[in-house]
Amino acid sequence: MSKQKLIGDLQQEVQKLTKAAGRSAEVRLLKQLFSEVNEQQFIKNKQLEGEGYLHREHKPKDVVAFLIRFRDKDNRGLKYLTHDWSDASIDNPLRYEEVISNAISEFWECDKLYTIPYKLRAKLIEFVVTKTSFNKLGELERPHFYYYTIKDGKQEQIHVYSGWSSDEMIEWAKNNFESDPNCDDYWIRKLIDPFKNIIEIRTGKLIQYFQDYVSFIYGKEWPNFSPFYCKTLKTARIFTDVPMILGGIRQLLESSKNYSKEQKKEPYLKVMYAIPETDDSEFGLRQIIIITDLDSELAYDKKFLMSGGNFGKAYNYFRGLCNWSILCKRDNEYYRLNLLSDIDVPDDELITEQEVEGFTHILTFYGQ
């Protein structure tokens, strides 16, 4: 058994004991001892992060600045890998060789400018740069990335074996000299639409993602469970690594489900989308707000939450992509716990009771 799994299992046992025995001296001692183990694991994780093994720096603004290039109307590079070439000059129409050359140049330029998570960077490289090749064993290797979807109550992994620099695309371009892959049904279905769904929560998609995951996670125990979804969810549009964000959200919902089962009560879920005001002239804000219980009590600090279990996994999914705060009650006072932030804020901030509707997760993204 790995150390991480052992710590996660111990954390769950401590949580069960705490709920069963309240704040007895034995439980307090156990939590104190476990916190010392957590502290060592937390320090080790920070050291690994510093050495580049777990994550690059947490810079969610860089993610948006990079991904927005696939939509930017002012360039002839990455944009034309996801949008048709109809706005190009009639007298100087685009050709595949020019498009891919400009796109690769812009990609490496952005790669130097922006710090994004490794997994997202790997997907972009496969989509833009990676060529078809043969490995040392003589096996054919094509560009490859994948994402998850929920189908018939099961999670499936969908693989895309293609890219703009693949042999298949190059051959197609030779045989379709003046054609645009963005206007071709085959390429839209096989490559372009899947990639768009990976780098952007597109309008109308967020509510669909939540409905699918709620059915997948809660459906077996509570087939008639009906969360509250704010109407604004349908308007959400966020550039990010969508599979990673959905992976983190799944961990939050799994934690909520487990808590409801342990407490033997019906689950609660309210999901909202908001665009808060900001003084930032370059980047706007986008927030996904998830209330998983009307009881906002939380007995643990940041280090305890981050050491394992569902929240520890969610942290790894969200890092580099969005800021993450929890609104909760602890020791009869109300707090905002800042688990991930790209600005200098304290781990715990005292807030008013009126600000806490329930146990609330706030995921904050940037937009342009």
Secondary structure, 3 states (H helix, E strand, C coil): CCHHHHHHHHHHHHHHHHHHHCCCHHHHHHHHHHHHHHHHHHHHHHHHHHCCCCCCCCCHHHHHHHHHHHCCCCCCCHHHHCCCCCCCCCCCCCCHHHHHHHHHHHHHHHHHHCCCCHHHHHHHHHHHCCCCEECCCCCEECCCEEEEEEECCEEEEEEECCCCCCHHHHHHHHHCCCCCHHHCHHHHHHHHHHHHHHHEECCCHHHHHHHHHHHHHHCCCCCCCCCEECHHHHHCCEECCHHHHHHHHHHHHHHHHHHHHHHCCCCCCEEEEECCCCCCCCCEEEEEEEEEECCCECCCCHHHHHCCHHHHHHHHHHCCCCEEEEEEEECCEEEEEEEECCCCCCCEEEECHHHCCCEEEEEEEEEC
